[in-house]
Amino acid sequence: MKVLSVVGARPQFVKLAPIAHEAAARGVEHVIVHTGQHYDPMLSDVFFEDLKIPTPDVHLGVGSGGHGQQTGAMLAALDDVLDSQQPDWVLVYGDTNSTLAGALSAVKLHIPVAHLEAGLRSFNRAMPEEINRVVTDHAADLLLAPTDVAMSHLADEGLTARSVLVGDVMTDVLLQVRDAVAGRPPALLAELGLEPGGYSLATIHRAENTDDAGRLSAIVDSLAAVDHPVVLLAHPRLVAKARDAGLALERGSVRVHAPLAYPDLVAAALASRGVVTDSGGLQKEAFLLSVPCTTVRPQTEWVETVDLGWNVLVEPGPALVAAASRPAPSATRAAPYGDGHAAARVITALESAAPSP
């Protein structure tokens, strides 16, 4: 069996790691195509190094651009790649433009498509990620769902026959990295003069929070008003949008820091008192690390984190300030994201559903 993975953004590299390791262990031929959607080394190259992912076989080098421009450039480049590689499966990850482009290119060329992290829904059609999820799920031949809730969404859309519950591959890698960094103080504590449990860790990068200068200003104002230090890991998109808006990020409680390599991110989250984010992946990572999360969005696709009391959805303003300072909830033994062996189930599902030669 030959599997071709299409990835291009930080969360996808994390999901790719256990898939690449499992494919190698089981003798599955695995081709990695990097679209170049995230081209900053701290959001791309360092993940391959830290998570011991093989160097991509193909790098499209697409870079930044509007949704149509970026997706179109990927489509144009992927057609030739898929035609030359002729994989048994094209595996796409998550909900980015790389996900959509990989799925559409493969479908047009009649190559079977599997969608990892299928069935997630925020039910907010204004989010480009929601459109990418829905279109990819309905185009794909095999839907690899991370949770029971995702399976129920797929059933509601008439996609049960193509759906398999595999668990969450990010759980696989997070648990491994968590154990590797446990007890190791994150470097940023010394850099910023912070104490374990004395700061919150923040990331803000989604278009709905950064493209509107007024909303972005309100978010930064809220972070600045929190009653303890907030380490803001400044994604390149955030830096560019703040600069365009004439907005100073470092003020009040906010300490700005460059994005972290994945093990350093996990260590920093573990040592924090809480996380403030608009990232889907970090919401779930915080939950798995037993760290309270405050999500600056009106909806989340990871509803289990909210239902179990570890995540709160807020708008900028007093609600954000209060949520960032709340105490941790009671511990839970619930494990909605699986047991850390999702990658093995993914490879098994691909083998079981592979078309006959």
N, C-alpha and C positions, 0 to 999 in steps of 0.2 A: 504494500500500500504506500502511496506517495501523497503526502499532505503538504499543501502550500499555505502558510500562514501570512496574512496581510495585516501589518501593524504600522502605527505611525505616531502614537501619542503615549505619554508616560503611563497611564493606567494599563494600556495594552501591553507594554513591555513587561509589567509585573505579571499580568495574566499569561503572557507567553512563556515565562521562565519554567513553570512546572510542566507545561505542555512539551517544551523542547526537551526537558530532562526525561520525561516519561517516554517520548517518542524514541529517543536515543537508547534508553534502557530496553525497549521492546523491539528494536531493529526496524522501526518505521522510518522510511525516507522522509525527511522533513526539510522543506525549502522555506526560508524566511525572506519575505519581501518587506522592506522598510519604505514607506511612502515618502518619508521626510516631512510629515505634517508638523512634528515637533523636531526642530533642527538645532535648538540650543543644546550644547553638550551636556549641561546639567539636567536636561529633560529627556535626553536620548542616550548618548554614548555611555554615560556613566552607569545607566541601568543595565546595559549589556555586560559591562565589566563586573559590577557588584553582584549581579544575580547569576553570573556565569552562563549567560546565554550565548550561543554561537554567533559569530559575526554574520550580519545579514548577507544572504547570497546575492540579493539585488537591492540597490538603493535608488529609488526614483528621484530623490532630491526635489520634491515638489515645493516645499517651503510654504510660506504664509500666503494669504489671499482671501477674498470673499468666498462664501460657501460654494457658489456656482463655479467660480474660477478654480478653486482648489479641487473640488470634486471632479470637474471636467478634466483638469490636467492629470489627475490620477487615473481616470478612466482611459484617457488616450494612451497613457504609458502602460497600464496593466494589460491591455488587450494583447500586445506583443509578448509580454512576459508569460501570460497564461497559455498563449498559443504555442510558445516554444517549450514550456515546462510540461504541459499536459498532465496535471496532477489528477489523482482520483478524487480528491476533495480540496476545495478552497475553504479554509477556516478563517472566519472573520470574528472580531472581538469587540464587544461593547457597543458603542453608540456614536462614534465619531464619523467625520467625512471619509476617513480611510475605510471604516466598516461598510458604509454605503457603497463606496466606489468598488471595493473588492467584491461585494455581493452582486452588484449590477453587471460588472464586467464578466464574472463567471457565468451568471445566468444567461447573458446574451451569447456566450460561447458554448452553452449547454454542458458546462462543467458543474458537477454537484457542489452545492454550497452548504456549509454548516455554520450556524451562528452560535457562538459561545456567549453566554449571558443573555439568552433569549428570554422574552416574556416580561421584562421589566417595563413598568409604565409609571410615568408621573401624571398622566392625563392632562398635561399642559402642552397644547399644540403650538404654543408660542416658542417653546424650547426647540432649537434645531435638533438636539439630541433625541427628543421624542419622535420626531419625524424619521430620523435615521433608524431608530429601533423598530418602529412599526413597519416601515417599508422593507427593511432587511428581513424581519421575521416572515413577512408574507411572500418574500421572494425565495427564501432559503428552503432547502430540501430536508434539513435536519436541524431541529431546534434544541439546543443544549441549555436547559434551564437551571438556574442556581438555587431556586427556592420553591417551596410549595405554592407561595403566592404567585410567583411567575408562571407556574404550571396552570394555575387557575385562570390567569389572564389569557394564556394561549388557548385554553379550552373555551373561554368566552368568545374568542375570535375564530372558533372552528378549526383550530390547528392541533388538536390533541394527537392525531395520528402521526404527526411529524415530530412530536415532542418527547424528550427524555429528561428526567430529573437526574442531574449529575452532581449537584452541589456547586460550591463557589471555588474556582481555582485560586482566587486571591487569598482565600483562607489557607490553602496549601502553603503558599510562599510566605504569607505573613507569620504563620505559626513557626515556621523554620527560622525566619529572620528574628522574630521576637526572642526565641530561645538563644540565638547566637549573640544578641546584644544585651541580654538580661544582665543587670548589674554593672553595665558599662556606662559611666556618665557621658551624656552627649557633649560633644566639643563646644556647642554653642553656650553651654552654661558658663564656662570659663571666659569665652569670648565676650559675652554680654553681662557678666557679673550676676548671674541668676542662681537661684537655689532650686533643687528638685521640688516639684509641687508648688512653686511660687509664681508660675507664669502660665499663660494660655498660648497655644500655638494656633496661628491663623493662616488660611489661604483663601484668596478671593481671585477668581479668574474668569468666571462665566460671563458671556456677553450681556446677559440681562442685568448683571451687577456692575459691569465696567463701561458699557457703551453709553449709558446715561450719566452725564457728569454730575447731575444733582443727586442721583441715587448713590453713585460712588462716593461722593463727598459725605453723604449721610452715613454710609457704612463706616468710613474712616473716622468720622466724628464719634460714632458710637464706640468703636474700638479704642479711641483715644480716651474715652470717658470711663472705661472699665477700671475697677479699683485695684488692679494689679498689672504687672507688665504683660503686654501682648506681643509676642514675636510674630511678625508678619512676614511670611516667606513670599517674597515678591516675584511672582511669575512674570515673564517678559511682557505678557499682554497687559497686566496690571500696571507695570512701570510705564509702558507706552501710553496707556489711556490716562494715567494720572498726569503725566507730562503734558499731554495734549490739553488737559483741562486746567493746567496750572495749579495742580493740587499737590500739596506737600504730604507725603505719606507718613513721615516720621514726626510725630507730635504727641503730646500727652503721654499716654501709657504705651504707645506703639513704638516698638523697636523693629526696624526693617532689617531683614537678612536675606541673602540669596537663597534660591531653592536648594534643597538638600538631596544628597544621594539617598537612595531608598533605605539602606540600613540606618543611616543617620536620622532620617525622617521618623522611622519607627522608634529609635532610641529617644528622640526629642518628644514624640507623642507620649511614650511611656512615662517620661519624667515630668510631663506637664500636669496641671490640674484640670485641663480641659482643652478642647479643640473648637475653633470657630472656623467654619468653612462654607463654601458652596460646591465643593467637590463631591461627587457621588462616591468615589472610592474611599476618600478619607472618612466619610461618615461611617462606613462599614468597618474600616480599619480601627477607628476609635472604639467602636463597639467591641470588636474582637480583643482589643487591648484593655477593656474595662476602663475607658476614659470617657467622661461625659462630652457630648458633642452638641454644639449650637450651630444650626444650619440656616444660612441667610438665603432662604428660598421659601416660596409658599407651598411647594409640594416636594416629596422625595419619592424616588423609586424604591428606596430601601425602607419600606414602611415598618419592618420588624424592629428597627432601631428605635422608632418612635413609640410603637406599641409596648415595647419592653421598658420604656422610661429612660433610655440612655441618650436620646436625641430629641431636641426641641426645634421646631421650625419657627423662625422669627422674621420680622421685618426690621429694617434699621430704626434705631431710636431706643427708647427706654426698655423695650422688650429684649433687644439684643444685649444691652448693658446688664440687665438683671440676669438673663439666662447664662451669660458668660461667667457670672460669679456664684451660680447656684452650687450646692453641694452635690456630690455624687449620689446616685440612687442606690437602693439596695442591690446587692449582687444577684445575678441571675445565672442559672445553670442551663438556660435555653441555648440551643445551638442551631439557629435557623439556617446558617450558611454552610453546614456540613461538617465533616470530620477531618478535613485536611487531606483527603484522598480523591478529590474531584478529578484531577488530571488523568488518573488511571481509568476512571469511568468514561472520560471523554474519548480516550484512545479506543477503549472497548466499544463504545457506541459507534465510532467511525468504522471500526473493523466489522461490526455486525451489520451496519447499514450500507457498506461499500457496494457499489454496483458490481455485478458479475462481469468478469472479463469477456 
